[in-house]
Every structure is written in C-alpha cells, then in structure tokens.
Amino acid sequence: MAKPITRPYSRYSHDAVLLLGQLIRRARIERKITAMELAERAGISRGLVQRIEKGDPGCAIGAVFEAAAVVGVRLFDADQGALTSAIGANAAMLTLLPKAVHPSKLEAKDDF
C-alpha cells in the first residue's frame, strides 16, 4: 500500500509532472503499446505505469525517465551525443565550484 502524499508541490511542479505523464501515455497509445508491455520493457510494475501516466509526483524519477525513453518521449532537446557532451561540461564546471555551501557569517550592519 502506498503511503499518502504529505509533501506540498508547487503548481509548476504539479503541472510539469502531469504534462510528462500525459506525453508518455499519448506516445504509448500512438505506438500501440499496452501498459503491461511498457511496464515489462521499462522494468516497472503496471501500477507504476498508471501512476506515471496520471501525473503522480511521488514516482521515482528514474522510472519516469525510463518509461519516457521506452515510448520515445524526448526529455531534453538533444540527442545522445549532445546529452553526453552537456554532462561532461557540467561535471567540469562542478569540479570548479565549492563542495558545499555555508551560510554567511557576516552580519549586515543596519544600525544607521
């Protein structure tokens, strides 16, 4: 039994998850793939496919991305080579940034 959702999501996040679920469902139906076939090919349960298609924000992102990949929904406007290149560029940039972010210890002097 799934645990109840207690986390509040922004309207934007909720709409984005719903749209992605609709795109996955549409692509699945257009390709004449049943929910069970999609579940088998993505390595997930049929119930999870149904939750993804309904826009449940509690679904694991990896499962959602795999379902999208199976039915051909492009998540980014790039091919595999461009994604690999972008991942490498971001990894290089992340190595230049600090490992952690700490709050500033300086207090603002606002006693004028």
BAGUTI-457508 format. One record per atom (N, C-alpha, C): residue in three letters; x, y, z. Coordinates in steps of 0.001 Angstrom, whole numbers, plus 524288, in hexadecimal, padded with zeros to 5 digits. Layout:
<atoms>
ALAXYZ
...
</atoms>
This chain:
<atoms>
MET803487FB6980000
MET800008000080000
MET80374804D480000
ALA8024A8087C7FC97
ALA8056B80D3D7FC26
ALA80457810D8800BE
LYS808688137180286
LYS807A38171C806CD
LYS8052E81C1D804AB
PRO8020781EC1807B9
PRO7FF6D82373805D6
PRO8035B827DA804E8
ILE8023282AFE80107
ILE8059D82F627FFB9
ILE804B5833C1803A8
THR808D0835398065F
THR8085C8397180A2D
THR80B9583E218088E
ARG80E9383D9B8046D
ARG811F6841C6802AB
ARG80F01845757FF07
PRO80F3D84A888000D
PRO80CB184E367FC71
PRO8103184F377F7B7
TYR80DE384F4B7F32A
TYR810C4850617EE5B
TYR80EE6855897EC1E
SER812748585E7E9A9
SER810F085D467E72D
SER80D5785C1C7E295
ARG80A6785FF87E104
ARG806D485F487DC96
ARG809E685DEC7D7AA
TYR80E678606B7D6FB
TYR811B485F717D26C
TYR8137E859C27D24A
SER81552857C57D6BD
SER8171B852567D700
SER812A084E907D5E3
HIS80E2B84FA17D835
HIS809A584C467D763
HIS8081284C367D19C
ASP807E9850BB7CF36
ASP806768510C7C9AB
ASP80A8184E647C62D
ALA80F8584EEB7C77B
ALA813AA84C827C45F
ALA81359846907C49F
VAL812648446D7C943
VAL811EF83EC47C9E6
VAL80D1D83CC37C700
LEU808D683FAB7C75C
LEU8041383E247C49C
LEU804E783E287BEB6
LEU8077A842367BCB8
LEU808878428E7B71B
LEU80C0183E127B54D
LEU8101883CEA7B839
LEU813958389E7B6C2
LEU8109F833727B6BD
GLY80D4E832907BA93
GLY80A2882DD07BAB0
GLY8068B82D6E7B5FE
GLN80436831C97B486
GLN800C6831D77AFF4
GLN803D6830C07AAF4
LEU80888832EF7AA8A
LEU80BC6831F87A5EE
LEU80D4F82C3E7A57C
ILE80E8C829DD7A9EF
ILE80FF8824547A9F7
ILE80B47821047A862
ARG806B6822327AA8C
ARG801FA81F3A7A933
ARG800B281FCD7A36B
ARG800EB824937A17A
ARG7FFBC8258F79BF7
ARG803708228C7985F
ALA80888822C479995
ALA80C63820027965D
ALA80B9081A20796A5
ARG80A388183179B37
ARG8093E8129379BD8
ARG80498810DA79885
ILE80072813CF798AD
ILE7FBBE81274795B6
ILE7FCB8812F878FDC
GLU7FF7E8172378E44
GLU800AD817E0788B9
GLU8040B8136B78696
ARG8076381133789D0
ARG80AC580CEC7882B
ARG8083D8079678909
LYS8034A807B078AD2
LYS80044802EF78BC7
LYS803007FF3578F8B
ILE804FA80174793D1
ILE807827FE71797F2
ILE803CE7FE5B79C9B
THR802C87F9C879EB6
THR7FF6E7F9737A354
THR802827FB377A820
ALA7FFA27FC787AC41
ALA8022E7FE027B126
ALA8058A7F98F7B33F
MET803BC7F4C07B292
MET806B97F03F7B46A
MET80BC27EF9E7B148
GLU80B867F06B7AC2B
GLU8103E7F00B7A8F0
GLU814287F4417AA74
LEU8123A7F9037AB5B
LEU815B27FD397AD0A
LEU818307FBE67B248
ALA815157F9D67B5D2
ALA8171E7F85E7BAF4
ALA81B747F4537BA7A
GLU81A987F0607B73A
GLU81E867EC4D7B683
GLU823817EE7A7B418
ARG822EC7F1C77B01C
ARG827807F3F07AD71
ARG82A7A7F7C87B0E0
ALA827BB7FA987B446
ALA82A477FE637B7B9
ALA82C1A7FBEB7BCD4
GLY82A707F7147BDE0
GLY82BFC7F4757C2B1
GLY829317F67E7C77A
ILE8244B7F8167C6CD
ILE8212E7FA267CB21
ILE81BEA7F7587CB2D
SER818B47F87F7CF12
SER813927F6007CF61
SER80F977F9007CC19
ARG80B537F64D7CAC1
ARG8072C7F8CF7C7C7
ARG804A97FD307CAF7
GLY804497FC6B7D00F
GLY80222800747D381
GLY8056F805647D370
LEU80A93804BC7D33B
LEU80E07809497D302
LEU80D6580C237CDCA
VAL80CA9809367C996
VAL80BA380BAF7C47D
VAL806B480F007C4D8
GLN802AD80CEC7C741
GLN7FDCD80FCC7C7CB
GLN7FE89814B87CB10
ARG80182814517CF51
ARG8028E818ED7D292
ARG805AB81D027CF96
ILE8097E81B517CC79
ILE80CA081EEE7C94B
ILE80915821CB7C580
GLU805B281EE27C2DA
GLU8024B821337BEEC
GLU7FE33824D07C14C
LYS7FCD98240B7C635
LYS7F91D8277D7C8DF
LYS7FBC382C597CB20
GLY800F882C777CAF2
GLY803CA831097CCE8
GLY804C1830FA7D2BB
ASP8058782C6B7D4F2
ASP806AA82BF47DA81
ASP80C3A82DD97DB83
PRO80CEA8320B7DEA1
PRO812278341A7DF90
PRO8157F830B87E328
GLY8134182CA97E574
GLY8162E829447E8F1
GLY81916824DF7E633
CYS818AC824867E10F
CYS81B5A820647DE1F
CYS821308218B7DDD1
ALA8244381D737DDE9
ALA829F581E0C7DD8B
ALA82B608205F7D838
ILE82ED9824297D843
ILE83041826DE7D370
ILE832C38232F7CF7F
GLY835BD81F5F7D158
GLY8382781BA27CDC9
GLY8341A818637CAE9
ALA82FFD816CF7CDA6
ALA82BCE813C77CB32
ALA828F0817147C728
VAL8280481BFE7C860
VAL8255481F817C4B8
VAL828AD820567BFE0
PHE82DAF8215A7C09D
PHE831358222E7BC2D
PHE831A081D427B8D0
GLU831C7818A97BB42
GLU83223813CE7B845
GLU82D2C812E57B51D
ALA828A4813DE7B77D
ALA823B4813497B4A4
ALA823888170B7B000
ALA8255581BCE7B0CC
ALA8257681FA37AC89
ALA8291D81DDB7A831
ALA82D9681BB57A9A4
ALA83159819E97A5BA
ALA82F2E815547A292
VAL82C6A811D37A524
VAL82A4380D3D7A281
VAL8264C80ED279E50
VAL822FD812AD79F85
VAL81EF68143B79BC3
VAL820D18188979812
GLY8259381A83798E9
GLY827C881E5579545
GLY826B9823FD7968A
VAL8254C8253379B59
VAL8247F82AA479CE6
VAL829CE82D0879E1D
ARG82B2F8312179B44
ARG83041833B879C1D
ARG82FD3837607A0C4
LEU833398369E7A485
LEU83317839CC7A93E
LEU8362883ED87A8A6
PHE83A1083EBC7A555
PHE83D3C843507A45C
PHE83D968440179E7A
ASP83E5B848BA79CCF
ASP83E9D849C079735
ASP84428848BA79548
ALA845CD843D4795CC
ALA84B15842627942F
ALA84B4383C8379324
ASP84EE183B0378FC1
ASP84FA48357178ED1
ASP853738334C792E0
GLN854AF82E4379289
GLN8580C82BC67966E
GLN85D7282E52796AA
GLY85FA382FA879224
GLY864C8832207920D
GLY864CB83768794C2
ALA860B083A7E793D3
ALA8605183F9C79651
ALA85F8B83F1479C35
LEU85C7E83B3579DE3
LEU85BCA83A557A376
LEU860EB838D27A60C
THR863D4835567A394
THR868DD833B77A5B2
THR86C95838527A616
SER86C9983B997A223
SER86FED8403F7A222
SER86E58843FF7A681
ALA8693B844C97A72C
ALA86752848497AB46
ALA868A38462C7B0B4
ILE86842841087B15A
ILE8699A83EA07B660
ILE86F5A83F917B796
GLY872B783EEC7B3A9
GLY8784E83FDA7B471
GLY87970845877B5C2
ALA876D9849287B30B
ALA877AD84EBE7B411
ALA875DD850307B98D
ASN8716884E207BB2B
ASN86F8084F4A7C06F
ASN872FE84CD97C498
ALA874F98482F7C3A1
ALA87883845AF7C760
ALA87D79848EA7C807
ALA87F7584AFE7C3A8
ALA8842784E457C3F4
ALA88316853397C713
MET87E8B855967C64A
MET87D2E85A5B7C926
MET87C70859367CEF0
LEU87A0B854C67D029
LEU8792C853657D5A0
LEU87E448527F7D88F
THR88256850BF7D5E1
THR88759850047D888
THR889BF855347DA1D
LEU8884B859717D779
LEU88A5F85E9A7D8C3
LEU887688613B7DD33
LEU882C285F827DE3E
LEU87F88861DC7E251
LEU880B885F677E79C
PRO87F81862287EBD5
PRO8807485FE57F101
PRO87D2B85B007F1DE
LYS87F118578D7F53D
LYS87C54852A77F653
LYS8775F8537D7F988
ALA877398579B7FCB1
ALA872B0858AE7FFFB
ALA871C485E8480043
VAL86D1585FF180190
VAL86BB28656E80233
VAL86A708664A807EA
HIS86CE286A4080A2C
HIS86C1586B7780FAE
HIS869A8870DE8102A
PRO86670871B38141B
PRO86428876E0814DA
PRO8686187ADA81635
SER8677E87F978149D
SER86B3B883BF815B4
SER86B7B884DD81B85
LYS87034885A881D83
LYS870D4886CF8231B
LYS870F488CA682415
LEU8711D88FB381FF9
LEU87102895558209C
LEU86B74897358215D
GLU86AC989A8D8253C
GLU865A289CB48262D
GLU865668A21C823C7
ALA861098A36682195
ALA860548A88D81F40
ALA85FE78ACA882384
LYS862C18B0FC822C8
LYS862778B55082686
LYS85E498B917824A0
ASP859DA8B8C982717
ASP855818BC1982575
ASP853C48BFDA829BE
ASP857828C1B982CD0
ASP856338C53683130
ASP857968CADD82FF3
PHE855DD8CCD482B8C
PHE857088D24A82A3E
PHE852928D5C782B7F
</atoms>
